[in-house]
Amino acid sequence: QVQLVESGGGLVQAGGSLRLSCAASGNTVIINAMGWYRQANGKQRELVARILSGGSTNYADSVKGRFTISRDNAKNTVYLQMNSLKPEDTAVYYCNARSGSLITGPDYWGQGTQVTVSS
C-alpha cells in the first residue's frame, strides 16, 4: 500500500504561481510513476503531468511551458510548479502513484487539493 498526502493548493490571481507537493509513504518501492491529475466541476479527471521512475516526464498540452513536475527521491516527494496560472486551471488536483503496469496500474490517490485561479 502507498499513502499520498498533498499540500500547496489555494487561491491565486491569474498569472500567479503555486507549487503543489505530494509526499508518498508506505511501500514506495512499488511506484513506477507519479503524477498529478485534476478535475474541474462537471468535467472528467484529466492527467496534468507525470514523471516516471526513470525521470522522463509528460504533460497535458494545456499546461506545457507553464507547469513543471519534479521529484525528490530522498523525500519520496513529487512537486508540481504551476506558473502563469489561468482561470481554466481551477480544479481539484489529485496526486497519483502508479505501480505495476504503467498502462493500467494499480493506482493510488491523494485526497485532493483545491486550486482556484481568479480572473
N, C-alpha and C positions, 0 to 999 in steps of 0.2 A: 504494500500500500504506500501511496505517496500523498502527502498533505501539502497544500499550496496556500499561502497567505499573501494577499495582495495589499498594497498600500500606495498612496500617492495621488488618488483621484481628487477632484474638486471642481470649483468654478473658476473659469478664466475667460478673459475677453478674447475676441477674435484677434489672431495674430500673436497671441501669447504662447507660452510653453508650459508643459507639465512633464514630470517624469514618474512613470509607474514602476513599482518594484514588485517582484514576486519571489518569495523565499520558499524553497522546497525542502521538505523534511521527510523522514521515513526511509523507505527503500529506494533512494535516489539513483542507485547504480543501474536500475532497470530503465531509466529515462533515455529515450533516443532523440527526443526533440522537445523543445519548449517553445511556447508561442503565446500570442495574445489574439483573442477574438473579441468582437464587440457585437452588441445587439442594441439597436435603436428601437424606440417604441414602434410597434406594429411591423417590424421587419425581422427577417431571419438573422440568426447569428452568422457572422462572417469572419473569415480569417483576416487579421490585420498584418501580422508579421510572425515569422517563425525562424528559429535558429536550431540547426541540427547539432548533434553531438560532435561532428567534425568541424563545426564552425560556420558552415555555409548558411546563408540567410535567404529568405524570400519575403516579398512584401505585396500587399494588395496594390493595384495600380493607383488607387485613390490616395495612397499615403507615401508613395515613392518620392524621395527627395525631401520629405518633411519629417518622417519618423525614422528612428534608428533603434534596432533591437541589439542588445548586447548581453553578455553574461559574465558572472564572476564564479568560476568553477569552485574556488576555495570556499565560497559562501553559499554555493548551491542557489544562487540568485540570478534571475533574469530581469533586465530592465527594458523599458520602452521609453525612449526620449521622444517627446512629441513637440515639434516646433511648428510655427506658422499655423496654429490651430484654426479651424473653420467651424462655423455653427453645425455643419453637417457631420462633424466628428463627434457630436454629442451622442453618448451611448453609455451603456454599462459595459465595462471592459472586463473580460474574464481571462485569467491566466490558465494556460493549458499545458499539461505534460503528457507526452505520448510514449508509451512503452510498447514492446512487441513490434508489430508491423507499423512502418511509417505511414502506410495507407489506411489501416483500419484500427490501429491502437491495440490494446485498450487505452482510454483516455482518463486523465484525472483533471479535475477542475477546481479553481478557486471559487470564492464566494461572490466575486464581482466587486468592482469599484466604479462609482458613477463619475463620469467626466461630462461636464456641461460647459459648452462654449457659447458665450453670449455675443450677439452682434452689435 
